Amino acid sequence: MDFRPGLPRPLRGFLVCAALATCGCGGIAEEPTDVTVTIDAAVSHQTLVGFGAAVAYQPHLLSGRTDDVWQVLFVDSGLDILRLGNWYQNQSPTDTSPATPFGDYAQVQIVQKATAVRGGTPPKILMSSWSPPAYLKSNGMTRPPYGAGETATAGTLVKTGGAYAYADYADWWVRSLQAYAAQGVVPDYVSIQNEPDFHINHWETCLWGPTEGAVMEGIATAGYGQAVDAVYNAIAASSLAEKPVLVGPETTGFRDNIVQKYLPGLNLAELGAIAHHLYGTTEDNPNPDWFNAPMRDIAKAAAAAGLPTFMTEYSPNTPTLFETAWLMNNALTVEGVSAYVYWELVWSPTPPTGLVTLPTPPSGAPYTINDTYYALKHFARWTDPGWVRVDATSSLSVVRASAFVSPDRSRLTLVLLNTSAKDHRVAVSPGAFPFGALAVYRSSGASERAVGVAPESDGAVFLPSRSIATLAYAP
């Protein structure tokens, strides 16, 4: 980290400051409001597993590149988690079988190159399945074609002899993990089904009910809890050298208490975290505070289960820098998530929703770093897995704050967001936390993106309207 030496110890406050701007009419703009953020490192909350993004779709855009995009994605961003799809035996909509050869080399190459640029340490791997292979589906296909009726093509687990084939499904998962391990890809976490509550044609989906026999999209479904139990036991009995932790139910979101509807059918001792997505609002890019009430409900359910929570996928149709960071802050401070995984690590130019946009068809043409990349970087670059969130209280509600301490308690990172239309000065009181150096990185306006801000002689800095600042304290 690029920490600046020479700051006084202890620094009683770190203010954000700059020359006052003039308004469009030639007058002087309104003077910023003073805000105080107080950190209490003695009050601990959740432990971070980390921040990440997915390459489950369009991995071919990234896998063959040989430029510095690997440094940008897997080092400079601070990314901790890489979400992959389990595409073992899912290479075509139909005609797959246990004899179908392994073919997912694009994701394998991404893990290999990410590991290399990280000095031999792979990111944490979360693997989700979008669909079992066709021979395990009730509709005989992994991806229903365009044009067919939604109810007619919805699929769940196939039945054998009148009973759902949970044992065969669990066997497929074990063989999948063995096949990926043979290629050097060893998941830390597994979600047996991406969005078990969701079906759409022309996409890999599989419906699993909160209870066995629950009717969804007009069909009786296999039970999600029975499937988790079968996979958990099969992995435990397997010869896998490293056995992943299961997370779930990884629903599309949490509207109508959908997560809580799945939990009673689960043996929660078989899960390492309650995972979910954030889709389901009627707005393209909703106000992040809309999510707060269901986030609190999930937090209560997770606390009752004695489990952490993971947010494992979300991006709206038109993601923005500030709303993405604001939603991350709320997920961390309202729900208390231990992991936050953005959807598209990389994506094609249409739509440009990835953290990084890559050309299509794949080529060595220049990539584009999008604003959402910096939203994730503000949280991920200056924290690591194992860090613990601690109390950070703002004197003004429009200034949001989240603070994190390293396991040895020698470093502290504070992320500030000014959600108002007015500029503010923020004085930070780190309490009893000792430190000798402080670096500040800010994103604001149309072009300032995670840029180091040098403090003035009086320790003053400035936090503009709708800006993000990460303050990294070091010994």
PLY file of the C-alpha trace (Angstrom):
ply
format ascii 1.0
element vertex 475
property float x
property float y
property float z
element edge 474
property int vertex1
property int vertex2
end_header
0.00 0.00 0.00
1.15 3.52 -0.75
0.96 4.96 2.75
2.22 8.47 3.30
4.65 8.85 6.22
5.04 11.80 8.43
1.51 12.33 9.72
1.30 13.17 13.42
0.61 10.35 15.91
-2.10 10.25 17.00
-3.92 12.18 14.28
-7.01 13.53 16.00
-8.99 14.07 12.83
-8.72 13.72 9.12
-10.78 16.30 7.29
-11.72 16.45 3.67
-11.06 19.97 2.30
-10.49 22.01 -0.87
-10.99 25.47 -2.25
-14.63 26.45 -2.52
-16.06 26.10 -6.01
-18.03 28.85 -7.67
-21.59 28.29 -8.80
-22.68 28.74 -12.41
-23.94 32.27 -11.79
-20.52 33.46 -10.66
-21.28 33.46 -6.95
-19.61 31.39 -4.26
-20.98 27.88 -3.68
-22.45 26.95 -0.30
-19.77 26.13 2.24
-19.46 22.41 3.08
-20.98 21.10 6.29
-18.70 19.69 8.95
-19.33 16.02 9.75
-17.67 13.80 12.33
-17.16 10.06 11.91
-16.18 8.20 15.07
-14.58 4.76 14.97
-14.82 2.32 17.86
-12.48 -0.55 16.99
-13.44 -2.32 20.21
-16.92 -3.13 18.84
-16.64 -5.95 16.30
-19.14 -7.22 13.74
-18.72 -9.70 10.85
-15.46 -11.16 9.57
-14.82 -10.59 5.88
-14.49 -13.47 3.42
-13.99 -10.80 0.78
-15.19 -9.08 -2.36
-15.36 -10.54 -5.83
-17.06 -10.99 -9.20
-18.02 -13.75 -11.63
-16.75 -15.13 -14.95
-19.39 -17.85 -15.26
-20.55 -16.40 -18.59
-18.40 -14.99 -21.42
-15.12 -16.33 -19.95
-13.77 -16.73 -23.51
-13.51 -12.94 -23.75
-10.87 -12.97 -21.02
-9.15 -16.36 -21.05
-6.92 -15.83 -24.08
-5.67 -12.34 -23.28
-1.99 -11.78 -22.57
-1.96 -8.10 -21.58
-2.04 -6.32 -18.23
-5.78 -6.83 -17.74
-4.85 -9.67 -15.35
-3.00 -7.23 -13.11
-5.93 -4.81 -13.26
-8.53 -7.46 -12.40
-6.77 -9.67 -9.90
-4.21 -7.44 -8.17
-4.99 -3.75 -8.54
-8.69 -4.22 -7.72
-8.03 -6.12 -4.50
-10.49 -8.82 -5.62
-10.63 -11.77 -3.20
-13.31 -14.06 -4.69
-13.84 -15.41 -8.20
-17.24 -16.93 -8.93
-17.29 -19.71 -11.55
-20.00 -21.80 -13.18
-20.02 -25.58 -12.94
-20.24 -26.43 -16.64
-19.10 -30.04 -16.32
-21.15 -32.06 -18.84
-23.20 -28.97 -19.66
-21.54 -28.26 -22.99
-24.75 -28.59 -25.03
-28.49 -28.27 -24.34
-29.03 -32.03 -24.81
-27.16 -35.29 -25.43
-24.81 -34.97 -22.45
-23.96 -38.07 -20.42
-21.51 -39.17 -17.71
-19.10 -39.95 -20.55
-19.13 -36.40 -21.97
-15.53 -35.10 -21.76
-14.44 -32.07 -19.75
-14.57 -28.93 -21.87
-14.52 -25.90 -19.58
-11.02 -24.74 -20.42
-11.79 -21.01 -20.54
-12.53 -20.81 -16.81
-9.54 -23.07 -16.10
-7.25 -20.68 -17.98
-8.67 -17.72 -16.07
-7.94 -19.36 -12.72
-4.43 -20.28 -13.87
-3.61 -16.76 -15.06
-5.22 -15.12 -12.03
-3.14 -17.37 -9.77
0.05 -16.54 -11.65
-0.43 -12.77 -11.48
-1.23 -13.08 -7.76
2.17 -14.68 -7.14
0.91 -18.25 -7.00
-2.03 -17.71 -4.66
-5.42 -18.27 -6.31
-8.42 -16.14 -5.43
-11.05 -17.84 -3.32
-13.30 -19.81 -5.67
-17.08 -19.86 -5.37
-18.61 -22.35 -7.83
-22.33 -22.30 -8.65
-24.33 -24.56 -10.94
-26.82 -22.97 -13.32
-28.18 -26.36 -14.39
-27.40 -30.04 -14.02
-26.57 -31.81 -17.30
-29.46 -32.69 -19.59
-29.65 -36.33 -18.53
-30.44 -35.20 -14.97
-33.18 -32.72 -15.98
-36.89 -33.48 -16.09
-37.17 -31.63 -19.40
-34.08 -33.30 -20.88
-32.21 -30.06 -21.61
-29.91 -27.65 -19.85
-30.99 -24.60 -21.83
-34.57 -24.49 -23.17
-34.77 -22.88 -26.63
-36.31 -19.56 -27.57
-39.98 -19.57 -28.47
-41.31 -22.33 -26.24
-43.77 -21.61 -23.47
-42.22 -20.93 -20.11
-44.29 -23.54 -18.25
-43.80 -26.17 -20.94
-40.01 -26.06 -20.73
-39.36 -25.45 -17.04
-37.17 -28.18 -15.58
-36.33 -29.70 -12.23
-34.37 -32.81 -11.23
-35.29 -35.94 -13.17
-37.11 -38.82 -11.48
-35.85 -42.40 -11.57
-38.25 -45.15 -10.54
-40.73 -42.54 -9.36
-38.27 -40.77 -7.03
-36.11 -37.72 -7.60
-32.56 -38.74 -8.50
-30.78 -36.97 -5.63
-28.01 -39.58 -5.43
-27.24 -39.26 -9.16
-27.22 -35.49 -8.83
-24.82 -35.66 -5.88
-22.61 -38.04 -7.84
-22.50 -35.52 -10.70
-21.36 -32.83 -8.26
-18.56 -35.01 -6.87
-17.39 -35.96 -10.36
-17.54 -32.27 -11.34
-15.31 -31.28 -8.44
-12.90 -34.09 -9.27
-12.76 -33.01 -12.92
-12.09 -29.37 -12.03
-9.52 -30.37 -9.40
-7.66 -32.34 -12.06
-7.36 -29.04 -13.94
-6.13 -27.20 -10.84
-9.46 -25.53 -10.02
-10.45 -26.27 -6.41
-13.53 -24.39 -5.14
-13.54 -23.06 -1.59
-17.32 -22.65 -1.68
-20.08 -24.38 -3.66
-23.66 -23.33 -4.31
-25.47 -26.33 -5.77
-27.90 -24.15 -7.75
-27.84 -20.57 -8.93
-31.30 -19.11 -8.26
-33.34 -22.28 -7.55
-36.49 -20.12 -7.55
-36.06 -18.84 -11.12
-36.79 -20.19 -14.61
-36.48 -18.60 -18.04
-36.13 -20.04 -21.52
-32.84 -19.67 -23.41
-30.90 -19.69 -20.14
-29.52 -22.48 -17.96
-31.89 -22.81 -14.99
-33.26 -25.56 -12.76
-36.13 -25.23 -10.32
-35.79 -26.62 -6.78
-38.64 -26.11 -4.35
-38.40 -25.01 -0.71
-40.06 -28.39 -0.09
-40.15 -31.47 -2.28
-43.17 -31.40 -4.56
-43.67 -27.63 -4.36
-45.26 -26.43 -7.60
-43.24 -23.77 -9.43
-43.88 -22.60 -12.99
-46.53 -25.29 -13.26
-44.34 -28.27 -12.36
-43.75 -30.22 -9.15
-40.16 -29.69 -8.11
-37.42 -31.62 -6.39
-36.59 -30.41 -2.89
-33.65 -28.02 -2.51
-32.98 -29.24 1.02
-32.87 -32.89 -0.07
-30.42 -31.98 -2.83
-28.14 -30.08 -0.44
-28.20 -33.02 1.94
-27.29 -35.48 -0.82
-24.44 -33.33 -2.15
-23.10 -32.61 1.34
-22.96 -36.30 2.22
-21.49 -37.31 -1.13
-18.70 -34.75 -0.80
-18.02 -35.85 2.78
-17.73 -39.48 1.64
-15.63 -38.66 -1.42
-11.87 -38.88 -1.90
-11.59 -35.15 -2.69
-8.39 -33.83 -1.15
-10.00 -30.45 -0.43
-13.71 -30.36 0.26
-15.66 -27.15 -0.33
-18.05 -25.42 2.03
-21.67 -25.36 0.83
-23.58 -22.07 0.73
-27.19 -21.42 -0.22
-29.99 -21.10 -1.15
-28.63 -18.40 -3.51
-32.10 -17.17 -4.49
-32.69 -14.41 -7.04
-33.24 -11.95 -4.22
-35.17 -11.70 -1.00
-38.59 -10.33 -1.97
-41.53 -12.02 -0.23
-39.12 -13.60 2.28
-37.99 -16.10 -0.36
-34.75 -16.89 1.48
-36.62 -17.60 4.71
-38.98 -19.94 2.81
-36.04 -22.16 1.87
-34.34 -22.26 5.26
-36.80 -24.58 7.12
-36.19 -27.33 4.56
-32.42 -27.22 5.07
-30.12 -28.87 7.55
-28.35 -25.61 8.35
-25.41 -27.51 9.85
-24.53 -28.45 6.26
-24.14 -24.80 5.20
-21.27 -22.44 5.82
-23.24 -19.31 4.86
-26.67 -18.11 3.79
-26.24 -16.86 0.22
-28.62 -14.80 -1.90
-28.78 -12.31 -4.77
-30.39 -8.86 -4.89
-32.68 -8.98 -7.93
-36.42 -8.47 -7.83
-37.05 -4.72 -7.69
-39.15 -3.07 -10.38
-36.58 -0.33 -10.99
-33.59 -0.54 -13.28
-31.21 1.00 -10.74
-33.08 1.27 -7.42
-32.13 3.49 -4.52
-29.79 1.34 -2.42
-31.77 2.11 0.74
-34.75 0.22 -0.75
-32.97 -3.01 0.19
-32.50 -2.14 3.86
-35.66 -3.70 5.31
-35.21 -7.15 3.68
-31.49 -6.97 4.49
-32.37 -6.59 8.16
-34.74 -9.56 7.90
-32.02 -11.73 6.36
-29.59 -10.63 9.07
-32.05 -11.77 11.75
-32.60 -15.12 10.03
-28.85 -15.65 9.65
-28.20 -14.73 13.28
-30.85 -17.23 14.39
-29.15 -19.88 12.24
-25.69 -18.92 13.52
-24.43 -18.36 9.97
-22.80 -15.48 8.07
-24.43 -14.10 4.92
-22.99 -13.85 1.40
-24.35 -11.60 -1.36
-23.23 -13.64 -4.38
-24.65 -11.82 -7.42
-26.04 -8.47 -8.46
-25.76 -5.81 -11.09
-28.64 -3.73 -12.47
-29.05 -2.97 -16.16
-27.31 0.38 -15.87
-24.95 0.17 -12.88
-23.25 3.33 -11.66
-20.18 3.99 -9.57
-21.88 5.65 -6.64
-25.01 3.49 -6.33
-22.86 0.34 -6.53
-20.65 1.53 -3.68
-23.69 2.71 -1.70
-25.35 -0.69 -2.03
-22.13 -2.42 -0.96
-21.95 -0.18 2.10
-25.53 -1.06 3.03
-24.97 -4.78 2.51
-21.97 -4.58 4.82
-23.47 -2.39 7.52
-27.21 -3.22 7.43
-27.19 -6.93 6.60
-23.64 -7.53 7.73
-22.57 -9.63 4.74
-19.20 -11.35 4.94
-18.87 -11.61 1.15
-20.07 -9.33 -1.65
-19.75 -10.72 -5.18
-20.59 -8.46 -8.12
-22.03 -10.22 -11.18
-19.87 -9.51 -14.24
-16.11 -9.35 -13.71
-15.81 -8.84 -17.47
-18.49 -8.44 -20.13
-19.00 -7.53 -23.75
-19.62 -3.91 -24.80
-23.37 -4.54 -25.06
-24.37 -3.85 -22.38
-21.21 -2.50 -20.69
-22.12 -3.83 -17.25
-18.89 -5.62 -16.33
-16.24 -4.24 -14.04
-14.14 -4.30 -17.20
-15.47 -4.29 -20.77
-13.71 -6.59 -23.24
-14.13 -6.60 -27.04
-16.26 -9.20 -28.76
-15.37 -11.34 -30.56
-12.33 -12.00 -28.35
-9.23 -10.10 -29.40
-6.26 -8.23 -28.03
-8.02 -4.90 -28.56
-7.95 -2.48 -25.63
-10.16 -3.08 -22.61
-12.18 -0.48 -20.73
-12.24 -0.13 -16.95
-15.78 0.82 -15.92
-16.89 2.88 -12.96
-18.21 -0.16 -11.09
-14.63 -1.46 -10.92
-13.71 1.48 -8.71
-16.76 0.98 -6.50
-15.53 -2.54 -5.68
-11.93 -1.37 -5.40
-12.78 1.17 -2.70
-13.77 -1.72 -0.42
-11.58 -4.58 -1.68
-8.16 -3.00 -2.33
-7.55 -1.89 1.24
-9.08 -4.85 3.09
-8.43 -8.60 2.98
-10.18 -11.82 4.00
-10.10 -12.13 7.76
-10.54 -8.42 8.41
-13.34 -7.56 10.83
-15.88 -4.78 10.48
-15.95 -2.46 13.48
-18.20 0.39 14.55
-18.11 3.63 12.55
-20.70 6.27 13.45
-21.43 9.40 11.40
-22.84 12.58 12.92
-24.84 13.14 9.72
-26.90 10.33 8.19
-26.16 11.30 4.58
-22.49 10.45 5.17
-22.27 6.65 5.28
-19.31 4.89 6.86
-17.95 1.36 7.18
-14.72 0.48 8.98
-12.57 -2.66 8.99
-9.62 -3.79 11.11
-6.92 -6.30 10.14
-6.60 -9.55 12.16
-3.47 -8.30 13.95
-5.25 -4.97 14.57
-2.37 -3.01 13.09
-4.35 -1.60 10.13
-7.73 0.04 9.79
-9.66 0.96 6.65
-12.59 3.37 6.58
-14.87 3.82 3.55
-16.93 7.03 3.42
-19.78 7.92 1.05
-21.38 11.33 0.78
-24.90 10.50 -0.43
-26.15 14.09 -0.41
-26.17 16.77 -3.11
-24.04 18.96 -0.86
-20.29 18.86 -0.24
-19.06 17.95 3.23
-15.93 18.05 5.34
-15.48 14.90 7.37
-13.42 14.78 10.54
-12.53 11.24 11.55
-11.94 10.31 15.17
-10.20 6.91 15.22
-10.67 6.57 18.96
-8.03 4.46 20.66
-6.82 2.93 17.42
-3.07 3.66 17.11
-1.53 4.46 13.73
1.34 6.35 12.20
0.41 6.74 8.53
-2.76 7.48 6.61
-3.50 7.35 2.88
-6.73 8.58 1.32
-8.16 7.50 -2.04
-11.15 9.30 -3.50
-13.60 8.97 -6.40
-15.73 11.95 -7.36
-17.12 13.79 -10.34
-16.69 12.55 -13.88
-13.04 11.53 -13.79
-11.50 11.21 -10.30
-11.31 7.45 -9.63
-9.65 6.05 -6.49
-7.04 8.82 -6.70
-4.71 9.48 -3.80
-5.55 12.74 -2.04
-2.64 14.40 -0.26
-3.58 16.06 3.03
-2.79 19.72 3.42
-0.55 21.02 6.19
-3.47 21.35 8.58
-4.73 17.84 7.81
-7.66 19.12 5.75
-9.23 17.33 2.76
-12.61 17.58 0.97
-15.52 15.14 0.36
-17.66 16.36 -2.55
-21.28 15.48 -3.18
-21.80 11.82 -4.20
-18.18 10.94 -3.69
-16.41 7.95 -2.13
-13.26 8.07 -0.04
-11.24 5.18 1.38
-8.99 6.03 4.31
-6.27 3.46 4.98
-4.57 3.68 8.37
-1.27 1.84 8.93
1.33 1.55 11.71
0 1
1 2
2 3
3 4
4 5
5 6
6 7
7 8
8 9
9 10
10 11
11 12
12 13
13 14
14 15
15 16
16 17
17 18
18 19
19 20
20 21
21 22
22 23
23 24
24 25
25 26
26 27
27 28
28 29
29 30
30 31
31 32
32 33
33 34
34 35
35 36
36 37
37 38
38 39
39 40
40 41
41 42
42 43
43 44
44 45
45 46
46 47
47 48
48 49
49 50
50 51
51 52
52 53
53 54
54 55
55 56
56 57
57 58
58 59
59 60
60 61
61 62
62 63
63 64
64 65
65 66
66 67
67 68
68 69
69 70
70 71
71 72
72 73
73 74
74 75
75 76
76 77
77 78
78 79
79 80
80 81
81 82
82 83
83 84
84 85
85 86
86 87
87 88
88 89
89 90
90 91
91 92
92 93
93 94
94 95
95 96
96 97
97 98
98 99
99 100
100 101
101 102
102 103
103 104
104 105
105 106
106 107
107 108
108 109
109 110
110 111
111 112
112 113
113 114
114 115
115 116
116 117
117 118
118 119
119 120
120 121
121 122
122 123
123 124
124 125
125 126
126 127
127 128
128 129
129 130
130 131
131 132
132 133
133 134
134 135
135 136
136 137
137 138
138 139
139 140
140 141
141 142
142 143
143 144
144 145
145 146
146 147
147 148
148 149
149 150
150 151
151 152
152 153
153 154
154 155
155 156
156 157
157 158
158 159
159 160
160 161
161 162
162 163
163 164
164 165
165 166
166 167
167 168
168 169
169 170
170 171
171 172
172 173
173 174
174 175
175 176
176 177
177 178
178 179
179 180
180 181
181 182
182 183
183 184
184 185
185 186
186 187
187 188
188 189
189 190
190 191
191 192
192 193
193 194
194 195
195 196
196 197
197 198
198 199
199 200
200 201
201 202
202 203
203 204
204 205
205 206
206 207
207 208
208 209
209 210
210 211
211 212
212 213
213 214
214 215
215 216
216 217
217 218
218 219
219 220
220 221
221 222
222 223
223 224
224 225
225 226
226 227
227 228
228 229
229 230
230 231
231 232
232 233
233 234
234 235
235 236
236 237
237 238
238 239
239 240
240 241
241 242
242 243
243 244
244 245
245 246
246 247
247 248
248 249
249 250
250 251
251 252
252 253
253 254
254 255
255 256
256 257
257 258
258 259
259 260
260 261
261 262
262 263
263 264
264 265
265 266
266 267
267 268
268 269
269 270
270 271
271 272
272 273
273 274
274 275
275 276
276 277
277 278
278 279
279 280
280 281
281 282
282 283
283 284
284 285
285 286
286 287
287 288
288 289
289 290
290 291
291 292
292 293
293 294
294 295
295 296
296 297
297 298
298 299
299 300
300 301
301 302
302 303
303 304
304 305
305 306
306 307
307 308
308 309
309 310
310 311
311 312
312 313
313 314
314 315
315 316
316 317
317 318
318 319
319 320
320 321
321 322
322 323
323 324
324 325
325 326
326 327
327 328
328 329
329 330
330 331
331 332
332 333
333 334
334 335
335 336
336 337
337 338
338 339
339 340
340 341
341 342
342 343
343 344
344 345
345 346
346 347
347 348
348 349
349 350
350 351
351 352
352 353
353 354
354 355
355 356
356 357
357 358
358 359
359 360
360 361
361 362
362 363
363 364
364 365
365 366
366 367
367 368
368 369
369 370
370 371
371 372
372 373
373 374
374 375
375 376
376 377
377 378
378 379
379 380
380 381
381 382
382 383
383 384
384 385
385 386
386 387
387 388
388 389
389 390
390 391
391 392
392 393
393 394
394 395
395 396
396 397
397 398
398 399
399 400
400 401
401 402
402 403
403 404
404 405
405 406
406 407
407 408
408 409
409 410
410 411
411 412
412 413
413 414
414 415
415 416
416 417
417 418
418 419
419 420
420 421
421 422
422 423
423 424
424 425
425 426
426 427
427 428
428 429
429 430
430 431
431 432
432 433
433 434
434 435
435 436
436 437
437 438
438 439
439 440
440 441
441 442
442 443
443 444
444 445
445 446
446 447
447 448
448 449
449 450
450 451
451 452
452 453
453 454
454 455
455 456
456 457
457 458
458 459
459 460
460 461
461 462
462 463
463 464
464 465
465 466
466 467
467 468
468 469
469 470
470 471
471 472
472 473
473 474
